[in-house]
Amino acid sequence: MSKNFELLQQVELHNGTAPVLTQRAPAQTQTGPPPARVGVGNGNGHVHAAGLNLDGVTHEEILRLVQGIFLTTSSTRSRVVTFAAIDSGNGCSHVCAQAAEVLASSVAGSVCLVDANLRTPSLPEFFGVSNHHGLTDSLRNRGAIREFAKKLHLQNLWLLSCGSLATDSSALLNSELMSARIAELRSVFDYVLIDVPPLNSYSDGLVLAHLSDGLVMVLEANATRREAALRVSENLRAKQVRVLGAVLNKRTFPIPDSLYHRV
């Protein structure tokens, strides 16, 4: 327990010199992806898929994260946020999907969940929809970004899946086209949540974090190595990436409110 607390504290200290909000809201997730859910067509080409069925405790914890980042009254309120894990398997995709669902159920505005994890895409599986015709396709073809997004079970929730993968897919994330598509997403949707590959292995997250309003780091309790977390945290600070929050995921013990609210 103390190691996990110390890890969060040290990550916070390394980012404490920047004017950022640190919202610790750990979330419990399954160790693997949830069972695939069957979507129901609505006759217009979109799919209304089943939700993630969050339990009460998980919903409350994710809501804390959503309120601290997206629903704050601060003038620096974030609208486009990148979610990135330290290492593979930390549960970042599930946390990002949970946050998008809770945010969409809490606001009247539109919410778009973007699967920019071209290494191991999983968001379509969470919601039981196809990965076809998504982000990479929007970077290779013309058309409004909304044409590539799929409507989910909530009226105001959309998913831009990663789309068709090819040898040049990762290079597309570093292109001017990606910057233009992020700007378009910002203009079309009220909130955008972007899931990216782990920071300890790939640079994709840094690229997209610079195009967004900030980044939420996802760490796994009793698994994320302190050295890796601090190295990533220092790199984010050096690259001037705003760290908006840290999620301690898959923890099996309660975290006191004093750590939730400590800035």
C-alpha positions, 0 to 999 in steps of 0.5 A: 500500500505504502509503495503505491502511495509513494509512487503517486506522491513522487510522480506528483512532485516531479510535475509539481513545478508546472501549473497543473491539476493533479486529480487522483481517482483510482479505478478498478477494472478487469484484468482483461477486456470485458466480454464483447457486447452485441450492438443493435443497428438503428437503421442509419449506419450507426450502432447503438452498443451496450454500455460498460455497466460500471458498478457504483464504486467505480462510477463514483471514482471515475466521476471524481476524475471527470469532475476534476478535469472536464467539469471544473469551473476553472477558466483552464477547463480541459476539453481535449484530453489524452489518456496514456499508461506508463506500461502496457497492460495498465488498463488505460483503454478501459479507464479512458472508455469509462471516463468517456461514458461517465462524462457523456452521462453527466453533460448535455454536450457531445463526447467523442472517444478516440482510439489512437492506440494503433499498437493494440486497439481495444475500444471497439471491443469494449462497446461491441462495435466494428473497428472499420472506418475510423481514425486512420481512414480519416487521415487517408481520405477526405470527409467530415470527421463525424462521418468516421465516428460511430454513435454509441449507446448514449445519444451524445457519445461517439467512438472514433475507432483506430480504423484500418491499419497499415505500415504507415499508420503510426507515421500518420499520427505525426502528420499535419493531417493528424493535427488538422483532424484533432482541431476538427474534433475540437470544433465538432465535439464538446469533449474529446478523450484520446486513448494512446499506447503506453508512454514507456514504449512509444512516442505516440502519446507525447505527440497527441498530448501536445495536440490536446489540453493535457494528459492523464497518466494511468499506473497499475497498483503493485505493477508499475515500476517507480523508476519507469513512472518517474522517468516518464513523468520527468520526460513529460515535464521536459516536453512541457506536457500538462499532466492533468491527473494520475489514475492508480488502476487495479488497486485492491484497497481503499485510498483515503480522501486526503490523497484524493484531494491533495494537490 
